Amino acid sequence: MADNANTSDTATRTALTEPVDERIPTVIADSVDIVYRINGTGAGRGSATAALNRILRPKQAEKASGTRIVHAVKKVSFVAYKGEAVGLIGTNGSGKSTLLKGIAGLQPVENGKIYTDGQPSLLGVNAALMGDLTGERNVYLGGLAMGMTREQIKERYQEIVDFSGINEKGDFISLPMRTYSSGMGSRLRFSIAAAKDHDVLLIDEALSTGDARFQARSAERIQEMREHAGTVFLVSHSNAAIRTTCERVLWLERGELRMDGPTEEVLEAYEEFTSGKAKK
């Protein structure tokens, strides 16, 4: 199991003392803290001396420069298993997307550890896709970025296009991606990512785009990936999408894990919380 972060042996000790679970863990988060540092405008901030101080004495340099620290994820712990679809919910700014980036290894962990079994893939190869290239070229580029061969992409190309629905109202796949609506771009990204089975697939709001048919196809594809022993994490503001796709939900609020349990149980508590906030 790969180690994405810093130091802690808690998960190892727990694994040795607790009863053996027949399920196979794919992601272990052990007291994970993730912070963002927003640089201030202190005196000498751009000088070579200031840069050296930030390397040698980071804490003192942060204080002197007025650096602001945002604690995005606070002491979050959980274990996800093969075959699970796990929803992540919470109000805006609760740390959901930040936690996904931490699992994917794209955001460093300040304290604690994240262990992963297999390669996490954060939907949807956004960094590889290019707005000036056609949808067709981006299908190949995105597939290569995920480790597929050209032959594999060629075999699945039409399936990817049909799944996305890009060409239902014209030959959009031959146009540059910068001409796409945000929904079209998200659907194509999901379709590219869904063309391959993943050890751990991390989906951030992709299923909130598109019509009911696309969302239904997406849910079916996620179910197929789970049946191939993959683990899926889904961040969504759509409780309906979470209910359709996930049997377990993590509720984050202000960076803290407020609840972890069966989907309906957690969503009911979350909906009561958000309706109470709306009345105030």
N, C-alpha and C positions, 0 to 999 in steps of 0.2 A: 504494500500500500504506500503510495507516494506521500511525501511530507511537504506541504505547501508553505509552512510558516515557521514560528519561533520555538520556544522551549517549554516543555511540560510533559510529564510522564503520567499524568492522571489517567488518560484513556488506557494506557498499557496496564497500570495497576488495577483499574476497574475490570478490564478484560480477564485478568488472572483470578480475581476474587468472585465475580458474579457467575451465576449458572450459565452454561454454554447455550447460546441461541443458535438454532439450526439455520436461521436466515444469515445471508452473507452481507456484511456491511460494505457499502461502497463509498460513503462519505461520513467521516467523523469530525465534528466540530467540538473542540475542547476548550471552553472558556475563552472564546475568541473576542478580541478587541480589535476594531479597525478605526483608525483616525485619519482625518484630513488636516493638513496644515496649510493655512492660508497666510502667505507671507505678508508681513507688515511693511511699513515704509520708514523704518528707523534710519538714523544717520549712518552713512557709509555703507548702506545695504548693497550697493553695486560694486564696491571696491574689492580688490584682491584680498585685503586683510579680513574683510567681513566674510568673504567666501571661505577663507581658511578657518576662521572661527566657527562657522557653521559645520565644518567637517570635524574639527577637533573638540569643540565644546558646543554641541548642538543645543542642549537645554538652555545654557546661558545666552547663546546667540538668539534663540527664539524669543526669550524674554526681552533682550535688548532691542530687537527689531520690531517688537509688537506683533509677532506671529500669533495668529489665532488658531487654536486647535478645536476641531469639530469632532466629537466622539460619535461616530456614525453607527457603530455596532459595539454593544457592551456585554461582555461575559456570556456570549451565546454558546450553548452546548446542545448537541443533538446527534443522533446516529440515523442515517438513512440506509436502506437495504435494497438489494437487487430486486427488481420487479415492482418497486414502489413508484407512485406518482405523488409528489409532495407539492402542495400549494403553499405559496408565501403571500400573506396578506398583511395589510396595515395601512394606516393613513399616509398621506404624502410626507416624505422625509423620514419614514420610519426605519430605513436601512435595508430594505428588501433588495434593491439592485446592487447596493454595495456588498451585501453578503454574497450574492451570486458571483460578483467579480472576485471576491476573496476565494470562493470555492474553485473558480476557474484559474486561479493563480495570477490574475491580472491586477489585483489590488493587494499590496503587502499587508500582513497581519502584524499588529503592534505587539500584542500579547496572546498567549495560547497557541493552539495548533489546529491546522486543518489537514486531515489525512484523506487521501482519495485512492480508491482502487480502480485503476484504469485512467483514461484520459478524459477529463471534463471538457465539454464543448459548449461554449456560450453562444446561443443563437443571436444573430445568425450570420456568421462570417462577415460582419459589417466592415471590418477593417480591410478585407480583401476586395470587396466589391467597389467598382468605380463608376461614378455617375456619367462620365463621357463615353463609356463603352455600352454597347447594346446589351439587352437582357440576355441574348444568346451567348455573347462573349462572357458575361458575368456568371452564367450557369457553369461554364467550363472553369473560369477562374475560381469560383467558390468551391466547386468540387475538388479541384486540385489542392486548394488550401486545406480541405478536410482530409487529404491523404488518398483521395480516389485517383485511379489511373484514368487516362484519356479514354480508354476503351470502356471502362465502367461508366463514365459520364455519358459517352455516346449511347450506350445501351439504355440508360435511364433518362436521357434528355427529354424525350417526348412525354414521358410520365411526369417529369418535373414541371414542364410547361402546362400540361393538362391539369395537374393538381393545383397549380397556382391560379388558374383561371385567367391568366394575363391576356390570352388571345380570344377570350369569349366575345369581345366587342371590337375586334380589329387585330391587326398584326403588330401588337405592341412589343412582342419579344424581339423584333428587329430594330426597335427604336432605342436611343440612349436612355439609361436608367434615370437621368436627371429629368426626363419628361414624364416620369411616372408620378402618380399621387403617392402620398406616404403609405396608404393602404396597399397599393399595388406593390410597392417596394417591400413592405413587410411580408406580404403573401409570398413573393418570390423568394425572399430570404428563408422563410420557413420551409418552402418546398425544396430548396437546395439542401438545407440541413437535414430534412426528413428523408432524403434519398439514401441516407446511410444510417445503419444502426450504430448507436453510441453507447459507450459504457455509462456515461453520465451526461445527460442533455439538460442544459440550463436555458429556459425560455423566459424572456423578459417582455411581457405585454404583447407578444406577437399574435396571440389568438384573439385580441380585442378588435382586430381589423377584419374586414371582409364580412360577407353576409352569413346567414345562418348555415347555408350549405357548406361554405368553406370551413366554418368553425366545427361543423359536424365531421367533415373529412379530417380535419386536424386532430380532433379527439380520437377518431378511429386509428389514425397513424400513431399517435402516442401510445394507444393501447397495444398496437403491434410491437412497438419498440420495447415496451415493458415485458411482453411475452418472450422477447429474445434476451431476457435477463438484464435489460437496461434499467437505469434509474432516471426519472424525469423530475425536474424542479420547474414549477410554473409560477411566475409572478404575474398577477392580474388584478385589476380593479373590478373585474366582472365576476361577481360571486356565482353567476350562472355557469361561467366557464370553469371555475374551480369545482363546482358541484358535479359537472359533467365529466371532468377529467381526473380528479384526485380523490383518493380515499383517506388522505391524511393532510393536515394543514398546520403550518407554523405561523403564528400570529406575532409579528414584530410591532412594537410601539416605542417610539423614541429610542430606537436602537436595542431595546431589550426584548428578549423572548418572553412574551406575556402568556402564551398558551401553545401547547403542542398536543394534538389529539385527532380523533376521527373528524372528518370533514364537517358533517352536520353539526356536531357538538361545538366545534370551534366557531363556525360561521354564525350560529345562533348567538353566541356570546359577543362576537364582533359586531353583528348587526344591531344588537341591543346597545352596545357601546356607541356606535356611530349615530344611531337614532337619538340617543340621549344627548350627544354633542350638538346635533342639529337643532334640538329644541331649545338649547341654551342661547 
